[in-house]
Amino acid sequence: MFIFVKRTLMINSVRNTVQAIANKNNYGYISPQDFNLYAQQAQMDLFEDYFYQYNSWINKQNQRVSGTGYADIVKSLIEVIDSFSVTQSLNQQGNNFYNLPSDYYYINKVNYYPTKIASNVTSAAASNTLTDNAAKFVTNGVVKAGQYVVNRTSSSTSSYGGVSAYVVSVDSETQLTLTASPFGVAATVGNSYAIFSNTGIVEIERVNQNKIFYLNNSPLTSPTTAYPAYVLGGATSSVVGDSVTGILGNTITVYPTTIIENGSVSSEYIRYPLAPKWTYQTVGGTSGSPEFDSGQADYQDFELPLSDEPGIIAKICQYVGIEIREADVYRFGKQEIVEDNQIQV
Amino acid sequence: MAYLTDYQYYQNAGGTPKDKNWGSYQFVSLDDIVNNFMLMYQGNNELINNITRYKVLFHAKRGIQELNYDAMKEIKILQLSLDDSLLFVLPSDYVNWVRVSMFQQGVLMPLTENIQTQWADTYLQDNDNNIIFDQNGNVLKPQDSPLDMSNRTIYLNSNSPYDGSEGCCVDGNWYFDFAIGARFGLNTETANNNPTFSIDKQRGVINFSSIASGQSIVLEYVSDGMEKGTDGDISVNKLFEEFIYAYIKYSILNGKLGVQEYIVNRARKDKSSLLRNAKIRLSNIHPGRLLMNLRGQAKWIK
């Protein structure tokens, strides 16, 4: 569970193993649709378990029953969790009201970039570049390497909205080279962008709803641009977090209320793992057996590390055991997990 | 804060004001204190965890305020001229006064606080001494109390029975005979020819006696170091840096549920001893300073 190595096509290995365990005279056949459902549940189960494991091992560490080096379990857990870390600028809904991404599991940090250097609209898009034909990057001389570039187009109108990168170099009056492609690589135009200074960045601190009133009225600790704060709000019908799925996104309200620059608020969060999908081609007509095909557009492997494969198999076996009403399969899955937990304690 | 280059230090890197960074190396900023505390003293493996930054900020500011009140003695000075109202409005960051002086003919003359005369509230009364109320039933008050006026010492003001004593004027200076047996009751506390003052904390002013009218008054006072709410300007001398961390740590542990008493006590002792250390350091006693003072011991006093 703790060794962070990813293997390609892990999902096929998992499915083959589950089939091998469950299949008895073709009785335990699992359809791809069912397998994908169970795989998603199993992955989510193990993913959440990482956070509880992390907490448990921190407590052990503080009781001095944890080691260093290869015995540093906490480090391994952090590495897995960190592999789901995403940094994204938050879309502004209005004034000091910002939308959170729809795929976040845990908001780790929200940062504020106080100094805007430049902003405008892109004229073209290509890999790792920002092109603005109206800009004077060289003449103005204020844009420099290391500064933070944000695509501040709404994520409901552009799938790249909120994506950010850093300036690598100023190539010409109208073009910058970036560390990533926040405007896509196709020739799309009209994405609103802003460039922020990479100095003076401050963390916006999360404050509970029941404290924010007192905080705002406290002379010593009321939020300032040096010590800003935010409160988390629920999903509202006016905030669509994901334009594709239509999932509603949560929102944050940032204090002081003067923090109203679109693109200046960004979050570093842990996202949910993507739903695994075992894709296939049917061989021998519609009645033929499905053959694994990782070349399909919607193919998605497990995102958890290879060392989690036994755990995922055990979890799926539990679901499969219920499906085919086979108590042995269920018990096997359950027993595997219990033993695994005992080893880790 | 990152270290400054010499150009940044002396010339503010070409910016204004040029003297912005002069002497800045003595101080550590509030931002650095909060940042360092969150980084070094708060975390999963530390005594303090699950603490919000605003709590650290609050205790850091409280610690700096406490230092300003009694340990650091960062004296601020304000000079204003008095008009006929004889009122000196306290500065916006005033917490307590250290000395009030009158600047006259190039000399700073320390003034005496008049503790005998206080200001007083009064109510408006009619001819029959009945108190007058407004339509809401609240008592009416005059703008100024008559007791604010002529609050000089009873011995040296014009109404005193000792005023007008005979004397000799020699080279422009007046000399008087000792009034033997007549001034045994002199209150030396207020026996000063300069104007006296009393501080009306509620009203936020210093009241002066009438002879202070038109004079230049210098107020030396202590503030709380909060720099009028500008967090970026708040700083503390580096000699107190460790104390501030200890103060924050103690304040948080002291108010946290379930912390063992011996841990709280350890933090309290830590804080107290660091404050003592810092005070000794800041007093800056060294032989070079003592030398000049000790030379006075050989002086003949007639």
Chai-1 contact restraints between the chains, C-beta under 6 A:
chainA,res_idxA,chainB,res_idxB,connection_type,confidence,min_distance_angstrom,max_distance_angstrom,comment,restraint_id
A,I58,B,N44,contact,1.0,0.0,6.0,A-B,restraint_1
A,E205,B,R53,contact,1.0,0.0,6.0,A-B,restraint_2
A,L220,B,F58,contact,1.0,0.0,6.0,A-B,restraint_3
A,L220,B,K61,contact,1.0,0.0,6.0,A-B,restraint_4
A,T221,B,Y54,contact,1.0,0.0,6.0,A-B,restraint_5
A,T221,B,L57,contact,1.0,0.0,6.0,A-B,restraint_6
A,T221,B,F58,contact,1.0,0.0,6.0,A-B,restraint_7
A,T224,B,D231,contact,1.0,0.0,6.0,A-B,restraint_8
A,A226,B,D231,contact,1.0,0.0,6.0,A-B,restraint_9
A,Y227,B,L57,contact,1.0,0.0,6.0,A-B,restraint_10
